[in-house]
């Protein structure tokens, strides 16, 4: 696992650079759309953690989905509980937006 994540990061960066070269040199429309989707998917993944937490906390998902959610959002959970304090605080705030009130 220690080698897989850096290798994937390098491959992702190389793919983005290759697409950028295609856009600049050949002005290909498909490359522009592919780069847009490629860069927006990680952002959408991080933003989807809050709604997943809200839906689960309200009981709209069965308790049996908890292990799957822990696997899917493992990198984000690691940042939330063991990451730097500002990131951890921001993630706790984001997850608390849609939580049911404790009334």
N, C-alpha and C positions, 0 to 999 in steps of 0.2 A: 504493500500500500504506500510505502514511503517513496517509491519510484514512480508509481502510476500517476499520482496527482501532478507532480512536476512535468512529467512527460505529456500529459493531456493539456496542461497549461501552455507548454511550448508549441504543441500541435495547433491549439486554438489560435495562438498569436501568429503562427506562421500562416495559417489559413486566412486570417484577417489581413495580413500583409499582402498575401497573394491576391486576394480580392481587391484590395486597394490599388495594387499595380494594374490589375485588369481595368478598373474604373478609370484610372488616370491615363493609361496608355491607349486604351481602345474605346473608352466611353460606352461600355456595354451595359445595357439596361438591366439584364438579368443579374449582373454582378452587384449592381447597386441594391437591388431588392434582396439578394442573398446576404449581403453585408448587413443590411438593416435588420433582417430577421435574426441573423447570427448574433448581433450585438444586443438585440432586445430580449432574446430568450433568457439570458441570465438575470436580467432585471425583472422580468415577469416571474421567474422562479422565486426570487427573494420576496417580491411583493405578494406572491400567493400564500406565503406562510401565515400572514395575519388572518386572512379570511378562513384558512383551514383551521386555525386555532379557534376562531370565533365559532365556526360551525360545530366543531367538536365540543367546545365548552357548553354550548346550548343544548347538547344532547341530540342534535339532528343526525349525527353519525353514530352507529353502534360502537360500543366499547371495544369490540373486536378489531376495529380499524386502527387502534392506538399503535400496535407494533409496526404496521405498514407506514403510518405517518412518521414514526420515529426513524424508520429506515430512509424514507424519502427526504425528510428534512434534517437528516443527521448533521450535515455541515452547518446549517443555520442554528440548530440547537447547540452545537458545540460553541459557536460564536456567542450565542445568547447567554450561556451559563459559564463559559470559561474564557470568553474573549475580553478584549480591553473594556474598561469601565464605560466609556462613552457609547460604544457600540452596544454593549449589553443593556445599558439604560434606555437607549433609543428603541431597541427591539422589545423590551418589556413594555415600554409606552405604547408602541404600535400594536402589540398583542392585546393590550388592555383596552383599546378603543372599543372593540365590539364585544367585550365580555359582558355577560349578564350582570346586572347590578346585584349587590349583596343585601338588598332590602329585605 
